[in-house]
Amino acid sequence: MSATAPATETENILSINNIEVIYDHVILVLKGVSLEVPEGGIVALLGANGAGKSTTLKAISNLLKAERGDVTKGTIEFKGKRVDKLTTNDLVRMGVCQVMEGRHCFAHLTVEENLLTGAFTRKGSRADIAAALERVYHYFPRLKQRRSSQSGYTSGGEQQMTAVGRALMAAPSMILLDEPSMGLAPQIVEEIFEIVQDLNAKERVSFLLAEQNTMVALRYANYGYILENGRVVMDGEAKALGANEDVKEFYLGLSTAGRKSFRDVKHYRRRKRWLS
């Protein structure tokens, strides 16, 4: 099934058009990926480990060079301007921030010092930065309690909150969030997704979420794309994807007959209708 645009009257803040990504000039990882994120929307990028989700986000934020990767075909546009040739710093200044998989806080800095590093590219007075910091603490009250704690000694959930808060300090209009649920307890995952939804509703920050946790992602997203082996194999409104039998059976291990075993799911992978 070909990728189609989310049904919305809102202009797209991000448009990816038929991109291909190659690592080491040999390994083709993304094969004609197209997707769109409407302004003020939450879009989920779903798929198993190795499907190409993180590579897609790194292609947008221009972090592929560090891993000997290149966008060899297609275009990436942010707010109507082509950005696939810009630097990561340029993109941050334009309003695109990525929260990397695995959180990546500065372990030797305090929580507050980590947050302040996010304001490095931001123009403004000390009062503006202080106000931005208080805004982060408003959305992440737990970080205010731990503001003087060394980040390396905080919990995984607090480190993820710190990473998102640090991105928020740059005053972004769009955040690329890579595997926010990885390694976290379900209760903490729900808390972080609730904050994402709150930021989207109140601050109008657009989100592109790369997630393996399909059930949670589709509950909070407006639209979703499913990647398989570097290709978009299915897309649609989040509620429709969550109700789709193919998605439920393969990605959630559920079918109308109930929960399926891993062996059954492996067999189903070989016969998926959208790849036949």
N, C-alpha and C positions, 0 to 999 in steps of 0.2 A: 504494500500500500504506500503510495507516495505521500510525502509530508505536505500538509496544507496549513494555511494560516489560521490561527485562532479566530473564531467568529466574534469579532468585536468592532465597535465603531471607533475605539481609541486608536491613536497612532501607535505604531510599533517603535519602541525605544531601541530594540535590537533586532537586526535581521541578518541571519546567516544564510548565504546562498551557495549551495552546491560545493561545499569546501572538501578538499582532500588534504590529508596530512600524512607526510612521510617522515619516518625516523631513519637517520643514518643513510639517507639517499636511497634506501632499499625497501624498508618495511612500510607497507601501506596500512595505516591504522584507521583513518576515516575515509569513507568512500562515498562522496557526494552527499554530505549531510546538509540539510536545510532545516531551519527552524526560526521562529519569531517569538519575541517577547513583547506583549503590549505594554505601553506605559502604565505604571501603577499595577501591573499584574504579578502573579506568582506562577511560574512555569516550572514543572518538574521534568527533569531529564532522567529517565529510568533505565535500568538494565543491570545485568549481572556484572560481576567483577570482570574487567577486561573488555567490556563492550565498547569503550571509547568515551565514557562520560567525562572523566578528568581531562582527557586529551582535548575534548571540545571546549571545556572551560579555559584551559591553558592557551588554546588557539585564539580565543576571544581576548584574553588578557596579555597576549604576546609573551608568554613564559616558555614557549617551546624551544627557543634557541638554546637555553641552558641545558636542555636534554637532547640536543642535536636533532631537533624536529623542525619541520617547515610546513607552512601552508602553501601547497604547490598549485592549487586550483581554487576557484571560487572567490567570493568576497564576504567581508564582514563589515556591517554598517551599524554605527551607534548614533542615534538621533539624526539619521539621514546622511551621515558623513562616513566615508570609508575609513576604517581604523586599523586594518590588518597590517599596515606598514608602519604604524606608530610604535613608540616605545611604551613600556609598561608605565613609566612615570607620566607620559603624556595622557594615557588613558585614565590614570588616577585623577589627574587634574581635570579631565573632562567629566568625571563622575562615575567611573567604573572601578570597583574594588573587588578583589577576590579573597575569600577566606579559604585557605588551603586545607586539603584533607590532612587530618592529624593535628590540627589546631596550631602548631608552630608558634607558641608564645616564646618570648625571651625569658628563659627559666631563671636567670640571675637578676632580673628586674622585678620590681614590685608590680602588682596589678595596675596601679595607677600610672606608673612609668610606662608600662606596656601600652596602655590606652593613649597616653600622650604622644607616643611615637606615631600614632595614626594621624596626628595633626601636622606632621612634618611638611606636607605639601600644601597645607591650607594657608591662605592669606587671611590675616585678621589680627586683632589686638589680643592681649592677654585676657581681657574680659570676654571676648568672643570664644576663646578656647576654653576658658573656665565654664562658660555657659554650655558649651558643647559637652564638656565632661559631666556636668550636672544632668544634662539630657540623657547621657548614657546611663548614669546611675539611676535615673528615673525608670528606665526600661529594665535595668539589671540591678535591682536593689541588693542582691547578694554580693555584687562586686563592690558596692560601697562599704559593706561590712568588712570585706577582705582587701580594701584598697592598699593597705600597708604590708600585706603579705607577699612574700616572694612567690612569683608565679609557678616556679617549679615545684612548690609544695602545696599547691591548690589541687582540688579534685579535677577529674577530666571534664565534668560539666562546667565547672568554673573557668577552666582554660578555654573551653569552647565559647563561653559567654564573653571572655576577655577578647578572643579573636574577632568575634562579631562586633563587639563594642569598639575595638580598635579600628575596624573598617568604618564604622559609623562616625568616628571622629573626623574622617576625611570629608564629611558631608556628601556622601555619594547619592546619585540618583538611581544607581543600580548596584546590587551586590551579587556576585557569583559565589554560591555556597556549595562547597564540595564535601559530600558525605558528612553532614552535620550530626548524624545519629551514630556514627561509627564508634564502637567501644563504650557507649553510654547506656545506663540503665533506662528502661522504658519511661519511667516517670520523668527523668531529666530530659529525655528526647521530646516528650510532650511539652515540657516547660519551654524548651528552646523554640519549638515550632510555634507555640502560642505567642512568644515574643516576636518571632518573624512575622506572624500574621498581624500583630499589633503595630509593628513598624511599617508594614505595608499599608495598613488602613489609616494610620495617623500621620505618618511622615511621607507617604506616597513613594516609598522606596520600592523599586521593582526588584524581583528576585528570580534568578535562574538557579534551581536546586538540582544538583546531581546526587541521586540517592539510590541505594539498593533496597531500602525499606519502602517498598511500593505502597503498602497499606497506609502508612502515616503520611507519606508525601502526597498521595492523591486526596487525602482528607483535607489538606491545607492548600493545595494548589488549585488554580483555576483551569489549567490546561496541562497536558502532559505529552511527552514524546518518549517512545521506547526505542532504545538502541540495541542492536544485535550485530556483533562482529563489524562494528564501524559503520553501520547503516541504520537509518530510521526505518523501522519496520511497521510502526503503528503510531498514530497520534490522534488526539481528540480531547473533548472536554473531560476534566478530571472525573466527574461523576460517571460519565459514559465508560471511560476506561476501567474504573473500579468495578462496574457492573458487567464488563465484557467477560464472557466465559473463557476465552483464550488467556486473558490476563490473569483471571482468578485461578485457573488451573495450573498455568505454568509458573507465574511469579509468586502467587500466594499459596500454592500447593492445595488449592480448593477446587472442587467441582460440584455440580448438582448432586453428585453421589456422596459428597463429603470430602474429608481430607484425604489426599493421595499420598502414597509412600514415595520416598526419594527415587526408588527404582521406577515407579510409574511416571514420575516427572521426567526422569532422564529419557524414558521411551517417548514421552510426549514431545520432548524437545526435537526429536528426529522427525516428527510428523506435524509440526506446527503448520496450520493452514496458511499463515501469511508468508511463509518461506517456501511453500510448495509451488 
